[in-house]
Amino acid sequence: MNFSPVNPLISFNPPICPDLDTAQPLASSRPMRHPLAMPTALETFLSPLVKLAARFPDVEGAVIWADGDAWAVQDDQTELLDAEEIAFYAEGLLMEGFGMIWQAMAEDSNPREPDHILLMFWQGAAPPLPDPPEGWRVTAQGAWMAPQQEPQ
């Protein structure tokens, strides 16, 4: 039996695609990134919110706006953000130049499971943070300082 290193019955050529000449690249709404690319600062900041939403899909987001030296709940309080909307909502405003502090709030009786996440937005200087209401605690939080705007 002859064991030749080259076997004419085995082809190492890839199969020919009949539509190769007309093939078009896949369309994507996002530019492709290298799979090992470092996350942006914004992606890094928002990642805890994404993880909280994945771990606790029933958590809701409440939007609070700076109003002078105090905080005011958004007018449409009945429309809280669903868990998967929280990071997307925050990302849009942060990209517009707002500052934000987020706080995951849990009841003292169940501190391991957040009930809701407060998203506090401002432009300019942020008012002092309010203390948690009686019976509630902050279980996680983060802050994004908006870039300083040049006077016009």
DSSP file (Angstrom, degrees, kcal/mol; ACC not computed):
  #  RESIDUE AA STRUCTURE BP1 BP2  ACC     N-H-->O    O-->H-N    N-H-->O    O-->H-N    TCO  KAPPA ALPHA  PHI   PSI    X-CA   Y-CA   Z-CA
    1    1 A M              0   0    0      0, 0.0     2,-0.6     0, 0.0     0, 0.0   0.000 360.0 360.0 360.0 133.0    0.0    0.0    0.0
    2    2 A N        -     0   0    0      1,-0.0     2,-0.9     2,-0.0     0, 0.0  -0.833 360.0-164.6 -98.9 120.9    1.4    3.4   -1.0
    3    3 A F        -     0   0    0     -2,-0.6     4,-0.1     4,-0.0    -1,-0.0  -0.696  17.4-179.0-104.4  78.4    1.0    6.2    1.5
    4    4 A S        -     0   0    0     -2,-0.9    -2,-0.0     1,-0.1     0, 0.0  -0.554  32.1-133.2 -77.6 139.7    1.7    9.2   -0.6
    5    5 A P  S    S+     0   0    0      0, 0.0     2,-0.6     0, 0.0    -1,-0.1   0.718  95.3  61.4 -66.3 -18.7    1.5   12.6    1.1
    6    6 A V        -     0   0    0      3,-0.0    -2,-0.1     2,-0.0     3,-0.0  -0.942  68.2-169.2-112.3 120.4   -0.6   14.0   -1.7
    7    7 A N    >   -     0   0    0     -2,-0.6     3,-1.6     3,-0.1    -4,-0.0  -0.936  11.7-157.3-109.0 114.1   -3.9   12.3   -2.3
    8    8 A P  T 3  S+     0   0    0      0, 0.0    -1,-0.1     0, 0.0    -2,-0.0   0.638  89.7  64.8 -67.8 -12.0   -5.6   13.4   -5.6
    9    9 A L  T 3  S+     0   0    0      1,-0.0     2,-0.6     2,-0.0    -3,-0.0   0.633  90.4  73.7 -85.1 -12.9   -9.0   12.4   -4.2
   10   10 A I    <   -     0   0    0     -3,-1.6     2,-0.5     2,-0.0    -3,-0.1  -0.891  67.8-162.3-105.0 124.1   -9.0   15.1   -1.5
   11   11 A S        -     0   0    0     -2,-0.6    -2,-0.0     1,-0.1     0, 0.0  -0.885  15.1-169.0-106.7 133.1   -9.5   18.6   -2.6
   12   12 A F        +     0   0    0     -2,-0.5    -1,-0.1     2,-0.1    -2,-0.0   0.278  55.1 112.1-100.6   9.8   -8.5   21.5   -0.4
   13   13 A N  S    S-     0   0    0      1,-0.1    -2,-0.1     3,-0.0     3,-0.1  -0.647  73.8-115.4 -81.1 137.4  -10.3   24.1   -2.6
   14   14 A P        -     0   0    0      0, 0.0    -1,-0.1     0, 0.0    -2,-0.1  -0.361  40.9 -91.2 -68.0 153.2  -13.3   25.7   -1.1
   15   15 A P        -     0   0    0      0, 0.0     2,-0.4     0, 0.0     0, 0.0  -0.340  44.3-112.5 -63.5 147.5  -16.6   24.9   -2.7
   16   16 A I        -     0   0    0     -3,-0.1     3,-0.0     2,-0.0    -3,-0.0  -0.690  21.5-142.5 -87.1 130.0  -17.6   27.4   -5.4
   17   17 A C    >   -     0   0    0     -2,-0.4     3,-1.6     1,-0.1     4,-0.3  -0.813   4.2-148.1 -91.1 123.9  -20.6   29.6   -4.6
   18   18 A P  T 3  S+     0   0    0      0, 0.0     3,-0.3     0, 0.0    -1,-0.1   0.798  98.6  44.9 -64.2 -26.4  -22.7   30.2   -7.7
   19   19 A D  T >> S+     0   0    0      1,-0.2     4,-0.9     2,-0.1     3,-0.8   0.187  78.0 112.0-100.5  17.2  -23.7   33.7   -6.5
   20   20 A L  G X4 S+     0   0    0     -3,-1.6     3,-0.5     1,-0.3    -1,-0.2   0.866  75.3  53.1 -60.2 -37.6  -20.3   34.7   -5.4
   21   21 A D  G 34 S+     0   0    0     -3,-0.3    -1,-0.3    -4,-0.3    -2,-0.1   0.786 117.2  37.5 -69.7 -25.2  -19.9   37.4   -8.1
   22   22 A T  G <4 S+     0   0    0     -3,-0.8    -1,-0.2    -4,-0.1    -2,-0.2   0.400  85.8 126.7-106.1   1.9  -23.3   39.0   -7.1
   23   23 A A    <<  -     0   0    0     -4,-0.9    -3,-0.0    -3,-0.5     0, 0.0  -0.347  43.9-156.2 -64.7 139.6  -23.0   38.6   -3.3
   24   24 A Q        -     0   0    0      1,-0.0     3,-0.1    -2,-0.0    -2,-0.1  -0.871  23.3-102.3-114.2 147.9  -23.5   41.8   -1.3
   25   25 A P        -     0   0    0      0, 0.0     2,-0.2     0, 0.0    -1,-0.0  -0.340  48.3 -93.7 -64.8 152.4  -22.2   42.5    2.2
   26   26 A L        -     0   0    0      1,-0.1     2,-0.3    -2,-0.0     0, 0.0  -0.461  40.5-121.7 -67.2 136.0  -24.8   42.3    4.9
   27   27 A A        -     0   0    0     -2,-0.2     2,-0.4    -3,-0.1    -1,-0.1  -0.579  34.0-178.5 -78.7 140.9  -26.4   45.6    5.8
   28   28 A S        -     0   0    0     -2,-0.3     4,-0.1     1,-0.1     0, 0.0  -0.998  32.0-147.2-140.8 142.5  -26.0   46.8    9.3
   29   29 A S  S    S+     0   0    0     -2,-0.4    -1,-0.1     2,-0.1    -2,-0.0   0.649  89.6  56.3 -81.0 -14.6  -27.2   49.8   11.1
   30   30 A R  S    S-     0   0    0     -3,-0.0     2,-0.1     3,-0.0     3,-0.1  -0.921  92.7-110.2-117.4 142.5  -24.1   49.9   13.3
   31   31 A P        -     0   0    0      0, 0.0     2,-0.2     0, 0.0    -2,-0.1  -0.415  43.1-103.9 -66.0 146.2  -20.5   50.0   12.2
   32   32 A M        -     0   0    0     -2,-0.1     2,-0.4    -4,-0.1    -4,-0.0  -0.494  36.3-159.4 -72.9 139.1  -18.7   46.8   12.8
   33   33 A R        -     0   0    0     -2,-0.2    -3,-0.0    -3,-0.1    -1,-0.0  -0.878  30.2 -97.1-115.1 151.1  -16.3   46.7   15.7
   34   34 A H    >   -     0   0    0     -2,-0.4     3,-2.4     1,-0.1    -1,-0.0  -0.437  37.1-120.6 -61.2 138.3  -13.4   44.4   16.3
   35   35 A P  T 3  S+     0   0    0      0, 0.0    -1,-0.1     0, 0.0    -2,-0.0   0.729 113.0  45.0 -59.6 -21.1  -14.6   41.6   18.7
   36   36 A L  T 3  S+     0   0    0      2,-0.1    -2,-0.1     3,-0.0     2,-0.0   0.174  83.1 136.6-106.4  17.8  -12.0   42.6   21.2
   37   37 A A    <   -     0   0    0     -3,-2.4    -4,-0.0     1,-0.1     0, 0.0  -0.346  61.1-108.9 -65.6 144.3  -12.5   46.3   21.0
   38   38 A M        -     0   0    0      1,-0.1    -1,-0.1    -2,-0.0    -4,-0.1  -0.495  36.7-109.6 -71.6 140.3  -12.5   48.1   24.3
   39   39 A P        -     0   0    0      0, 0.0    -1,-0.1     0, 0.0     2,-0.0  -0.352  34.9-108.5 -67.8 152.8  -15.9   49.4   25.4
   40   40 A T     >  -     0   0    0      1,-0.1     4,-2.3    -2,-0.0     5,-0.2  -0.281  30.2-105.2 -72.7 167.3  -16.4   53.2   25.3
   41   41 A A  H  > S+     0   0    0      1,-0.2     4,-2.2     2,-0.2     5,-0.1   0.884 123.3  51.2 -61.1 -38.4  -16.7   55.1   28.6
   42   42 A L  H  > S+     0   0    0      2,-0.2     4,-2.4     1,-0.2    -1,-0.2   0.913 109.2  49.3 -66.7 -42.9  -20.4   55.4   28.1
   43   43 A E  H  > S+     0   0    0      1,-0.2     4,-1.3     2,-0.2    -2,-0.2   0.897 111.5  50.1 -61.9 -40.2  -20.8   51.7   27.5
   44   44 A T  H  < S+     0   0    0     -4,-2.3     3,-0.2     1,-0.2    -2,-0.2   0.911 111.4  48.2 -64.6 -42.4  -18.8   51.0   30.6
   45   45 A F  H  < S+     0   0    0     -4,-2.2     4,-0.3     1,-0.2    -2,-0.2   0.896 115.1  44.4 -64.7 -40.7  -20.9   53.4   32.7
   46   46 A L  H >X S+     0   0    0     -4,-2.4     4,-2.0     1,-0.2     3,-0.7   0.646  89.5  88.4 -80.5 -14.6  -24.2   51.9   31.4
   47   47 A S  H 3X S+     0   0    0     -4,-1.3     4,-2.5     1,-0.3    -1,-0.2   0.846  83.4  54.7 -59.3 -37.0  -23.2   48.3   31.8
   48   48 A P  H 3> S+     0   0    0      0, 0.0     4,-2.5     0, 0.0    -1,-0.3   0.889 108.7  50.2 -62.7 -34.3  -24.4   48.0   35.4
   49   49 A L  H <> S+     0   0    0     -3,-0.7     4,-2.3    -4,-0.3    -2,-0.2   0.902 110.6  49.1 -67.1 -40.3  -27.9   49.2   34.3
   50   50 A V  H  X S+     0   0    0     -4,-2.0     4,-2.0     2,-0.2    -1,-0.2   0.917 112.7  48.0 -63.3 -43.3  -27.9   46.6   31.5
   51   51 A K  H  X S+     0   0    0     -4,-2.5     4,-2.4     2,-0.2     5,-0.2   0.894 110.7  50.8 -66.3 -40.5  -26.9   43.9   34.0
   52   52 A L  H  X S+     0   0    0     -4,-2.5     4,-2.8     1,-0.2    -1,-0.2   0.916 110.3  50.2 -62.0 -42.5  -29.5   44.9   36.5
   53   53 A A  H  < S+     0   0    0     -4,-2.3    -2,-0.2     1,-0.2    -1,-0.2   0.876 112.5  46.9 -64.2 -37.2  -32.2   44.9   33.8
   54   54 A A  H  < S+     0   0    0     -4,-2.0    -1,-0.2     1,-0.2    -2,-0.2   0.882 117.2  42.4 -71.7 -37.8  -31.2   41.4   32.7
   55   55 A R  H  < S+     0   0    0     -4,-2.4    -2,-0.2     1,-0.3    -1,-0.2   0.843 127.6  29.9 -77.9 -33.5  -31.0   40.0   36.3
   56   56 A F    ><  +     0   0    0     -4,-2.8     3,-1.9    -5,-0.2    -1,-0.3  -0.717  67.2 174.2-126.6  79.4  -34.3   41.7   37.4
   57   57 A P  T 3  S+     0   0    0      0, 0.0    26,-0.6     0, 0.0    27,-0.2   0.635  77.1  59.0 -66.4 -13.0  -36.6   42.0   34.3
   58   58 A D  T 3  S+     0   0    0     24,-0.1    -5,-0.1    25,-0.1     2,-0.0   0.514  78.5 112.5 -92.3  -4.6  -39.5   43.4   36.4
   59   59 A V    <   -     0   0    0     -3,-1.9    24,-0.4    -7,-0.2     2,-0.3  -0.381  54.5-152.7 -67.2 146.5  -37.5   46.4   37.7
   60   60 A E  E     -a  116   0A   0     55,-1.0    57,-2.7    22,-0.1     2,-0.4  -0.852   7.1-128.3-120.7 157.7  -38.8   49.8   36.4
   61   61 A G  E     -aB 117  81A   0     20,-2.3    20,-2.7    -2,-0.3     2,-0.5  -0.897  13.2-160.8-109.3 133.3  -37.1   53.1   35.9
   62   62 A A  E     -a  118   0A   0     55,-2.6    57,-2.9    -2,-0.4     2,-0.5  -0.955  14.2-142.1-111.7 127.8  -38.3   56.4   37.3
   63   63 A V  E     -a  119   0A   0     -2,-0.5    11,-2.4    55,-0.2     2,-0.4  -0.770  19.0-176.6 -94.5 129.6  -37.0   59.6   35.6
   64   64 A I  E     -aC 120  73A   0     55,-3.2    57,-2.6    -2,-0.5     2,-0.3  -0.989   9.1-154.1-127.6 134.5  -36.3   62.6   37.9
   65   65 A W  E     -aC 121  72A   0      7,-3.1     7,-3.3    -2,-0.4     2,-0.2  -0.829  23.2-109.4-111.2 146.1  -35.1   66.0   36.6
   66   66 A A  E     - C   0  71A   0     55,-2.1     2,-0.3    -2,-0.3     5,-0.2  -0.546  31.2-174.1 -69.1 134.4  -33.1   68.7   38.3
   67   67 A D  E >   - C   0  70A   0      3,-3.1     3,-1.3    -2,-0.2     2,-0.5  -0.778  59.3 -65.5-133.4  86.6  -35.3   71.7   39.1
   68   68 A G  T 3  S-     0   0    0     -2,-0.3    -1,-0.1     1,-0.2    -2,-0.0  -0.587 118.3 -13.3  69.4-119.9  -33.1   74.4   40.5
   69   69 A D  T 3  S+     0   0    0     -2,-0.5    -1,-0.2    -3,-0.1     2,-0.2   0.200 132.8  56.3 -98.4  15.0  -31.7   73.2   43.8
   70   70 A A  E <  S-C   67   0A   0     -3,-1.3    -3,-3.1    57,-0.1     2,-0.4  -0.750  81.4-107.7-134.7-179.5  -34.2   70.3   44.0
   71   71 A W  E     -C   66   0A   0     -5,-0.2     2,-0.4    -2,-0.2    -5,-0.2  -0.931  24.9-162.3-116.1 139.5  -35.4   67.2   42.1
   72   72 A A  E     -C   65   0A   0     -7,-3.3    -7,-3.1    -2,-0.4     2,-0.1  -0.983  21.1-122.5-124.6 131.4  -38.7   66.9   40.3
   73   73 A V  E     -C   64   0A   0     -2,-0.4    -9,-0.2    -9,-0.2     4,-0.1  -0.445  43.1 -94.0 -68.3 141.7  -40.3   63.7   39.2
   74   74 A Q        -     0   0    0    -11,-2.4     3,-0.4     1,-0.1    -1,-0.1  -0.253  34.8-118.6 -56.0 143.7  -41.1   63.6   35.5
   75   75 A D  S    S+     0   0    0      1,-0.3     2,-1.5     2,-0.1     3,-0.3   0.859 108.4  58.4 -56.6 -41.9  -44.7   64.7   34.7
   76   76 A D    >   +     0   0    0      1,-0.2     3,-2.2     3,-0.1    -1,-0.3  -0.365  63.5 154.2 -90.3  59.1  -45.8   61.4   33.2
   77   77 A Q  T 3   +     0   0    0     -2,-1.5    -1,-0.2    -3,-0.4     3,-0.1   0.749  64.7  68.2 -59.0 -25.7  -45.0   59.3   36.3
   78   78 A T  T 3  S+     0   0    0     -3,-0.3     2,-1.0     1,-0.2    -1,-0.3   0.747  90.4  68.4 -67.3 -19.9  -47.6   56.7   35.3
   79   79 A E  S <  S+     0   0    0     -3,-2.2    -1,-0.2     2,-0.0     2,-0.1  -0.681  71.9 176.3-102.4  79.8  -45.3   55.8   32.4
   80   80 A L        -     0   0    0     -2,-1.0     2,-0.3    -3,-0.1   -18,-0.2  -0.444  36.0-101.2 -77.2 156.6  -42.3   54.2   34.1
   81   81 A L  B     -B   61   0A   0    -20,-2.7   -20,-2.3    -2,-0.1    -1,-0.1  -0.597  32.1-123.8 -79.3 137.2  -39.5   52.7   32.0
   82   82 A D    >>  -     0   0    0     -2,-0.3     3,-1.5   -22,-0.2     4,-1.0  -0.380  33.3-101.7 -70.9 160.8  -39.4   49.0   31.5
   83   83 A A  H >> S+     0   0    0    -26,-0.6     3,-0.8   -24,-0.4     4,-0.5   0.886 122.2  49.4 -53.7 -45.3  -36.2   47.3   32.5
   84   84 A E  H 34 S+     0   0    0      1,-0.2     4,-0.4   -27,-0.2    -1,-0.3   0.636 109.0  54.7 -74.1 -11.4  -34.9   46.9   29.0
   85   85 A E  H <> S+     0   0    0     -3,-1.5     4,-2.7     2,-0.1     5,-0.3   0.657  86.7  81.6 -90.5 -17.9  -35.6   50.6   28.2
   86   86 A I  H <X S+     0   0    0     -4,-1.0     4,-2.3    -3,-0.8     5,-0.2   0.928  94.7  40.3 -59.5 -53.5  -33.6   52.1   31.1
   87   87 A A  H  X S+     0   0    0     -4,-0.5     4,-2.7     1,-0.2    -1,-0.2   0.880 116.2  51.4 -66.0 -37.8  -30.1   52.0   29.6
   88   88 A F  H  > S+     0   0    0     -4,-0.4     4,-1.9     2,-0.2    -1,-0.2   0.916 110.9  47.9 -65.6 -42.5  -31.4   53.1   26.1
   89   89 A Y  H  X S+     0   0    0     -4,-2.7     4,-1.6     1,-0.2    -2,-0.2   0.939 114.7  46.0 -61.8 -47.7  -33.2   56.1   27.6
   90   90 A A  H  X S+     0   0    0     -4,-2.3     4,-2.6    -5,-0.3     5,-0.2   0.911 108.6  56.1 -62.3 -43.1  -30.2   57.1   29.7
   91   91 A E  H  X S+     0   0    0     -4,-2.7     4,-2.3     1,-0.2    -1,-0.2   0.905 105.0  52.4 -57.8 -43.7  -27.8   56.6   26.7
   92   92 A G  H  X S+     0   0    0     -4,-1.9     4,-0.8     1,-0.2    -1,-0.2   0.916 113.2  42.6 -60.7 -44.6  -29.8   59.1   24.6
   93   93 A L  H  <>S+     0   0    0     -4,-1.6     5,-2.1     2,-0.2     4,-0.3   0.864 112.3  53.2 -72.7 -35.1  -29.7   61.8   27.2
   94   94 A L  H ><5S+     0   0    0     -4,-2.6     3,-1.3     1,-0.2    -1,-0.2   0.884 106.7  52.9 -66.1 -36.8  -26.1   61.3   28.1
   95   95 A M  H 3<5S+     0   0    0     -4,-2.3    -1,-0.2     1,-0.3    -2,-0.2   0.748 103.8  58.2 -68.9 -22.2  -25.1   61.6   24.5
   96   96 A E  T 3<5S-     0   0    0     -4,-0.8    -1,-0.3    -3,-0.3    -2,-0.2   0.494 128.1 -97.2 -84.2  -4.2  -27.0   64.9   24.4
   97   97 A G  T < 5S+     0   0    0     -3,-1.3    -3,-0.2    -4,-0.3     2,-0.2   0.565  75.3 141.0 103.2   9.9  -24.8   66.3   27.2
   98   98 A F      < -     0   0    0     -5,-2.1    -1,-0.3    25,-0.1     2,-0.3  -0.497  46.2-130.6 -79.6 153.8  -26.9   65.7   30.3
   99   99 A G  E     -D  122   0A   0     23,-2.9    23,-1.7    -2,-0.2     2,-0.3  -0.702  28.6-167.6 -94.0 157.3  -25.4   64.5   33.6
  100  100 A M  E     -DE 121 144A   0     44,-2.4    44,-3.3    -2,-0.3     2,-0.4  -0.997  22.6-168.8-150.9 142.2  -27.0   61.6   35.4
  101  101 A I  E     -DE 120 143A   0     19,-2.1    19,-3.0    -2,-0.3     2,-0.4  -0.999  17.4-164.9-122.2 131.4  -27.0   59.8   38.7
  102  102 A W  E     -DE 119 142A   0     40,-2.5    40,-1.8    -2,-0.4     2,-0.4  -0.919   4.7-172.4-116.0 147.4  -28.7   56.4   38.8
  103  103 A Q  E     -DE 118 141A   0     15,-1.9    15,-2.9    -2,-0.4     2,-0.6  -0.989  19.1-142.4-138.3 127.4  -29.7   54.6   42.0
  104  104 A A  E     -DE 117 140A   0     36,-3.0    35,-3.0    -2,-0.4    36,-0.8  -0.811  27.2-155.9 -86.0 121.7  -31.1   51.1   42.4
  105  105 A M  E     +DE 116 138A   0     11,-3.1    10,-2.9    -2,-0.6    11,-1.5  -0.853  16.2 175.4-107.8 133.4  -33.7   51.3   45.2
  106  106 A A  E     - E   0 137A   0     31,-2.5    31,-2.5    -2,-0.4     2,-0.1  -0.960  34.5-105.9-132.5 151.6  -34.8   48.3   47.3
  107  107 A E  E >   - E   0 136A   0      6,-0.4     3,-1.3     3,-0.4    29,-0.3  -0.464  29.6-121.2 -71.4 148.3  -37.1   48.0   50.3
  108  108 A D  T 3  S+     0   0    0     27,-2.8    -1,-0.1     1,-0.3    28,-0.1   0.827 114.3  57.3 -58.8 -31.1  -35.3   47.5   53.6
  109  109 A S  T 3  S+     0   0    0     26,-0.4    -1,-0.3     1,-0.3    27,-0.1   0.698 120.7  26.3 -74.6 -18.4  -37.3   44.2   53.9
  110  110 A N    X   +     0   0    0     -3,-1.3     3,-1.3     3,-0.1    -3,-0.4  -0.500  69.8 160.9-141.3  67.5  -35.9   42.9   50.6
  111  111 A P  T 3   +     0   0    0      0, 0.0    -3,-0.1     0, 0.0    -1,-0.1   0.637  68.3  64.3 -71.2 -14.0  -32.5   44.6   50.0
  112  112 A R  T 3  S+     0   0    0      1,-0.2    -2,-0.0    -5,-0.0    -6,-0.0   0.612  98.7  56.8 -84.8 -11.4  -31.2   42.0   47.5
  113  113 A E  S <  S-     0   0    0     -3,-1.3    -6,-0.4    -6,-0.2    -1,-0.2  -0.934  80.8-138.2-125.5 110.4  -33.9   42.7   44.9
  114  114 A P        -     0   0    0      0, 0.0    -8,-0.3     0, 0.0     3,-0.1  -0.387   8.1-162.6 -66.8 140.5  -34.3   46.3   43.5
  115  115 A D  S    S-     0   0    0    -10,-2.9   -55,-1.0     1,-0.3     2,-0.3   0.837  70.5 -11.2 -87.4 -40.2  -37.8   47.5   43.1
  116  116 A H  E     -aD  60 105A   0    -11,-1.5   -11,-3.1   -57,-0.2     2,-0.5  -0.971  59.9-126.3-154.8 165.8  -37.0   50.4   40.8
  117  117 A I  E     -aD  61 104A   0    -57,-2.7   -55,-2.6    -2,-0.3     2,-0.5  -0.983  19.8-143.6-121.4 125.8  -34.1   52.5   39.5
  118  118 A L  E     -aD  62 103A   0    -15,-2.9   -15,-1.9    -2,-0.5     2,-0.6  -0.755   9.4-163.9 -87.6 130.9  -34.1   56.2   39.8
  119  119 A L  E     -aD  63 102A   0    -57,-2.9   -55,-3.2    -2,-0.5     2,-0.6  -0.955   8.4-169.8-114.2 109.1  -32.5   58.1   36.8
  120  120 A M  E     -aD  64 101A   0    -19,-3.0   -19,-2.1    -2,-0.6     2,-0.3  -0.895   6.6-172.9-107.7 118.2  -31.7   61.7   37.8
  121  121 A F  E     +aD  65 100A   0    -57,-2.6   -55,-2.1    -2,-0.6     2,-0.3  -0.802   9.9 159.7-113.2 149.9  -30.8   64.0   35.0
  122  122 A W  E     - D   0  99A   0    -23,-1.7   -23,-2.9    -2,-0.3     2,-0.4  -0.977  28.2-141.9-155.5 165.0  -29.5   67.6   35.0
  123  123 A Q  S    S+     0   0    0     -2,-0.3     2,-0.5     2,-0.2   -25,-0.1  -0.984  79.7   2.6-128.1 143.6  -27.6   70.2   33.0
  124  124 A G  S    S+     0   0    0     -2,-0.4     2,-0.4     2,-0.0    22,-0.2  -0.743 126.4   4.0  84.5-127.7  -25.2   72.5   34.6
  125  125 A A  S    S-     0   0    0     -2,-0.5    -2,-0.2   -26,-0.0   -26,-0.0  -0.751  74.5-127.9 -97.5 141.1  -24.8   71.8   38.3
  126  126 A A        -     0   0    0     -2,-0.4     3,-0.1    -4,-0.1    -4,-0.1  -0.675  21.4-124.1 -85.8 136.9  -26.5   68.9   40.0
  127  127 A P        -     0   0    0      0, 0.0   -57,-0.1     0, 0.0   -58,-0.1  -0.303  45.7 -78.9 -67.5 164.0  -28.6   69.5   43.1
  128  128 A P        -     0   0    0      0, 0.0   -57,-0.0     0, 0.0     0, 0.0  -0.351  56.1-100.1 -63.1 147.1  -27.7   67.5   46.2
  129  129 A L        -     0   0    0     -3,-0.1     2,-0.1     1,-0.1    -3,-0.0  -0.420  36.0-119.5 -69.0 140.4  -29.0   64.0   46.2
  130  130 A P        -     0   0    0      0, 0.0    -1,-0.1     0, 0.0   -60,-0.0  -0.471  28.1-109.2 -75.2 152.8  -32.1   63.3   48.2
  131  131 A D        -     0   0    0     -2,-0.1     3,-0.1     1,-0.1     6,-0.0  -0.521  43.1 -95.6 -74.3 149.0  -32.0   60.9   51.1
  132  132 A P        -     0   0    0      0, 0.0     3,-0.1     0, 0.0    -1,-0.1  -0.370  47.3-103.2 -63.0 145.1  -33.8   57.6   50.5
  133  133 A P    >   -     0   0    0      0, 0.0     3,-2.0     0, 0.0     2,-0.0  -0.193  52.9 -72.2 -63.2 162.5  -37.4   57.6   51.8
  134  134 A E  T 3  S+     0   0    0      1,-0.3     3,-0.1    -3,-0.1   -26,-0.0  -0.330 123.3  21.2 -55.9 130.5  -38.1   55.7   55.1
  135  135 A G  T 3  S+     0   0    0      1,-0.3   -27,-2.8    -3,-0.1   -26,-0.4   0.468 108.1  95.8  89.2   2.6  -38.0   51.9   54.5
  136  136 A W  E <   -E  107   0A   0     -3,-2.0     2,-0.3   -29,-0.3    -1,-0.3  -0.873  49.2-169.6-124.0 156.6  -35.9   52.2   51.3
  137  137 A R  E     -E  106   0A   0    -31,-2.5   -31,-2.5    -2,-0.3     2,-0.6  -0.985  28.0-115.9-142.9 154.3  -32.2   51.9   50.6
  138  138 A V  E     +E  105   0A   0     -2,-0.3   -33,-0.2   -33,-0.2     3,-0.1  -0.812  29.2 178.0 -87.6 120.6  -29.8   52.5   47.7
  139  139 A T  E     +     0   0A   0    -35,-3.0     2,-0.3    -2,-0.6    -1,-0.1   0.682  67.6   0.7 -98.9 -21.0  -28.3   49.1   46.7
  140  140 A A  E     +E  104   0A   0    -36,-0.8   -36,-3.0     2,-0.0    -1,-0.3  -0.969  66.8 172.5-160.1 152.4  -26.2   50.4   43.7
  141  141 A Q  E     -E  103   0A   0     -2,-0.3     2,-0.3   -38,-0.2   -38,-0.2  -0.989   9.0-172.3-159.1 163.5  -25.5   53.7   42.1
  142  142 A G  E     -E  102   0A   0    -40,-1.8   -40,-2.5    -2,-0.3     2,-0.4  -0.980  11.2-146.6-155.4 158.6  -23.4   55.4   39.5
  143  143 A A  E     -E  101   0A   0     -2,-0.3     2,-0.5   -42,-0.2   -42,-0.2  -0.996   4.7-167.0-135.9 137.9  -22.8   59.0   38.2
  144  144 A W  E     -E  100   0A   0    -44,-3.3   -44,-2.4    -2,-0.4     2,-0.5  -0.983  15.6-150.6-122.3 115.9  -22.0   60.5   34.8
  145  145 A M        -     0   0    0     -2,-0.5   -46,-0.1   -46,-0.2     3,-0.1  -0.763  19.0-125.9 -89.6 127.0  -20.8   64.0   34.8
  146  146 A A        -     0   0    0     -2,-0.5   -47,-0.1   -22,-0.2   -48,-0.1  -0.371  33.5 -97.4 -68.0 147.4  -21.7   65.9   31.7
  147  147 A P        -     0   0    0      0, 0.0     2,-0.2     0, 0.0    -1,-0.1  -0.373  47.9 -97.7 -63.1 145.5  -18.8   67.6   29.8
  148  148 A Q        -     0   0    0     -3,-0.1     2,-0.3     1,-0.1    -3,-0.0  -0.470  39.0-133.2 -67.7 130.3  -18.5   71.3   30.7
  149  149 A Q        -     0   0    0     -2,-0.2    -1,-0.1    -3,-0.1     3,-0.0  -0.664  15.8-120.0 -88.3 139.6  -20.1   73.4   28.1
  150  150 A E        -     0   0    0     -2,-0.3     2,-0.1     1,-0.1    -1,-0.0  -0.571  32.8-108.4 -74.6 136.1  -18.3   76.4   26.7
  151  151 A P              0   0    0      0, 0.0    -1,-0.1     0, 0.0     0, 0.0  -0.397 360.0 360.0 -63.1 142.3  -20.1   79.8   27.3
  152  152 A Q              0   0    0     -2,-0.1    -2,-0.0    -3,-0.0     0, 0.0   0.420 360.0 360.0-103.3 360.0  -21.5   81.1   24.0
